[in-house]
């Protein structure tokens, strides 16, 4: 969370500095928003975690802890103008990450994930002010985890932590469009929340690793830098 707070602070600082420098009547890319369809790409960071719901409420010494880290994201953007301030966006992308699951008995499992993420989003933009235009966006997405181990017959007794390959999410976020001389630059922050239980239980219901887990749902934060 400290690293995320740092990135969040840098995000707002950069947008604040740019907005002060951009307080000018010179308008870049004046006809950009008149396009019916345009394309772009993004690069960014992601931070995945899991929300755990238990069958029986364990005490603090029995809870499973998840140690997360930042991963890398890259993808494409297809944008369709629906109305003056409303756009439909498709943002297929590749996301990589790694988590460590820490058990009370001091055992540890590593979850390496490579996601193909397919979001379909609505973007609502505020009125443009000089070369700045803030926006909010939200929608649904699905992902395919290429490292899920879903079909692996082994489980945690063999050091294999299994999660489902496919899941669905809802996404909510905000960002700012900066109209530069030759292209549009858009930093954004987005929360992503799984709608499914992603855990594949161990082969025995009394497993000390998954036996007390009722549901495990992914939560993620995306920090994207888009170029159009």
C-alpha positions in Angstrom: 0.0 0.0 0.0 2.9 2.4 0.6 4.1 1.9 -2.9 0.6 2.5 -4.3 0.3 5.6 -2.2 3.6 6.9 -3.7 2.4 6.2 -7.3 -0.9 7.9 -6.5 0.8 10.9 -5.1 3.1 11.1 -8.2 0.0 10.8 -10.4 -1.7 13.8 -8.8 1.5 15.8 -8.6 2.2 15.3 -12.3 -1.4 16.2 -13.3 -1.3 19.3 -11.1 2.0 20.6 -12.5 0.9 19.9 -16.0 -2.4 21.7 -15.5 -0.6 24.8 -14.2 1.7 24.8 -17.2 -1.2 24.1 -19.5 -3.2 27.2 -18.4 -3.1 28.7 -21.9 -5.6 29.5 -24.7 -3.6 27.5 -27.3 -5.7 24.4 -28.1 -3.9 21.3 -29.4 -5.7 18.6 -31.4 -8.8 20.7 -31.8 -10.6 18.1 -33.9 -9.5 15.0 -32.1 -12.7 14.4 -30.2 -14.8 14.7 -33.4 -13.5 11.3 -34.7 -16.0 8.6 -34.6 -13.4 5.9 -34.0 -9.8 6.2 -32.9 -7.1 3.8 -31.6 -4.3 3.9 -29.1 -2.2 1.8 -26.7 -1.3 1.8 -23.0 1.4 0.7 -20.7 1.2 0.6 -16.9 1.4 -1.0 -13.6 -1.0 -3.4 -11.8 -1.4 -4.5 -8.2 -3.4 -7.6 -7.6 -4.7 -9.0 -4.3 -7.3 -11.5 -3.1 -10.3 -11.0 -0.8 -10.8 -14.1 1.3 -14.1 -15.1 2.8 -13.9 -17.9 5.3 -16.4 -20.7 6.2 -15.6 -20.3 9.9 -14.2 -17.1 11.3 -10.6 -17.7 12.2 -8.7 -15.7 14.8 -5.8 -13.4 13.7 -3.2 -16.2 14.2 -5.1 -18.5 11.8 -5.7 -16.1 8.9 -4.0 -16.5 5.6 -2.0 -13.5 4.5 -1.3 -12.5 0.9 1.8 -10.6 0.0 1.3 -8.7 -3.2 3.6 -6.7 -5.6 3.4 -4.5 -8.6 3.2 -6.1 -12.1 3.4 -4.9 -15.6 0.5 -4.1 -18.1 0.4 -3.4 -21.8 -2.5 -3.3 -24.2 -4.4 -1.7 -27.1 -7.3 0.7 -27.1 -10.3 0.9 -29.5 -12.6 3.9 -28.9 -16.0 4.5 -30.4 -17.7 7.9 -29.9 -21.4 7.4 -28.9 -22.3 10.9 -28.0 -20.6 14.2 -27.3 -19.2 13.2 -23.9 -19.7 9.4 -24.0 -17.5 6.8 -25.6 -17.4 3.0 -25.7 -13.9 1.5 -25.2 -12.4 -1.9 -25.8 -9.0 -2.4 -24.1 -7.5 -5.8 -24.6 -4.3 -6.2 -22.8 -1.7 -8.5 -21.2 -1.0 -8.2 -17.4 1.6 -10.1 -15.4 1.9 -10.3 -11.6 3.1 -12.5 -8.7 1.6 -13.1 -5.3 2.8 -15.0 -2.2 0.3 -16.8 -0.1 1.5 -17.0 3.5 0.0 -19.7 5.8 -0.1 -19.6 9.6 2.2 -22.7 9.7 4.9 -20.6 8.0 4.4 -22.4 4.7 4.3 -20.2 1.5 2.8 -20.6 -1.9 3.7 -18.5 -5.0 1.0 -17.5 -7.5 2.4 -16.4 -10.8 -0.3 -14.9 -13.1 -0.3 -13.9 -16.7 -3.7 -12.5 -17.6 -5.3 -11.7 -21.0 -7.8 -9.0 -19.9 -10.7 -8.0 -22.1 -12.5 -4.9 -20.7 -15.6 -3.2 -22.4 -16.0 0.2 -20.8 -18.1 3.4 -21.0 -16.1 6.6 -20.7 -17.8 9.8 -19.7 -15.8 13.0 -20.2 -16.2 16.4 -18.7 -16.1 19.6 -20.7 -12.7 20.3 -22.1 -10.7 23.1 -20.5 -7.9 24.3 -22.8 -5.9 21.1 -23.3 -7.2 19.2 -20.3 -10.3 17.0 -20.0 -11.0 14.8 -17.0 -13.1 11.7 -17.3 -14.6 8.7 -15.4 -15.1 5.2 -16.8 -16.6 1.9 -15.8 -17.8 -1.4 -17.2 -17.3 -5.1 -17.3 -14.4 -7.3 -18.2 -13.3 -10.9 -18.4 -9.8 -12.4 -18.1 -8.0 -15.6 -18.9 -5.2 -16.5 -16.5 -2.6 -18.4 -18.6 -0.8 -19.5 -15.4 -3.9 -20.7 -13.4 -3.0 -24.4 -12.9 -6.8 -25.1 -13.1 -6.3 -28.5 -14.7 -3.4 -29.6 -12.6 -4.4 -32.8 -10.6 -1.9 -31.8 -7.9 -2.8 -29.5 -5.1 -1.2 -27.7 -2.1 0.1 -31.0 -0.7 2.4 -30.9 -3.7 3.1 -27.1 -3.4 0.5 -26.3 -6.2 -1.9 -23.5 -5.5 -4.8 -23.6 -8.0 -7.1 -20.8 -9.3 -9.6 -20.7 -12.1 -8.6 -19.8 -15.5 -11.5 -17.5 -16.4 -13.2 -14.9 -14.3 -15.4 -11.7 -14.7 -14.9 -8.3 -13.2 -16.5 -4.9 -12.9 -14.2 -1.9 -13.3 -14.4 1.7 -12.1 -11.8 4.5 -12.6 -10.9 8.0 -13.5 -8.3 9.9 -15.5 -7.3 13.0 -17.4 -6.8 13.5 -21.1 -4.0 15.9 -21.9 -4.0 17.2 -25.5 -0.4 17.6 -26.6 0.8 18.9 -29.9 0.9 15.6 -31.7 -1.0 13.1 -29.6 -3.2 12.7 -26.6 -1.8 11.4 -23.3 -4.1 10.0 -20.7 -3.0 8.8 -17.2 -5.7 6.9 -15.3 -6.3 4.9 -12.2 -8.8 2.0 -12.0 -10.2 -0.4 -9.5 -11.0 -3.9 -10.7 -13.2 -6.3 -8.7 -13.8 -10.0 -9.4 -17.4 -11.3 -9.5 -16.5 -14.9 -9.2 -14.9 -17.3 -6.7 -11.5 -18.0 -8.2 -10.3 -20.7 -5.8 -10.0 -24.3 -6.8 -10.1 -26.2 -3.4 -7.6 -28.9 -2.6 -8.6 -32.5 -3.3 -9.5 -33.1 0.3 -12.2 -30.9 2.0 -10.2 -30.9 5.3 -7.1 -29.4 3.7 -5.3 -27.0 6.0 -4.7 -24.8 3.0 -8.1 -24.3 1.4 -10.6 -26.2 3.7 -11.7 -23.1 5.6 -11.9 -20.8 2.5 -15.4 -20.2 1.2 -14.5 -17.7 -1.5 -11.4 -16.1 -3.0 -12.0 -13.1 -5.2 -9.4 -10.9 -7.0 -9.0 -7.2 -6.4 -6.7 -5.1 -8.5 -5.6 -1.5 -9.1 -4.4 -0.5 -12.5 -2.3 2.6 -13.2 -2.3 3.1 -16.9 -0.6 5.6 -19.2 -2.4 5.8 -22.5 -1.3 7.3 -25.8 -3.7 8.1 -28.7 
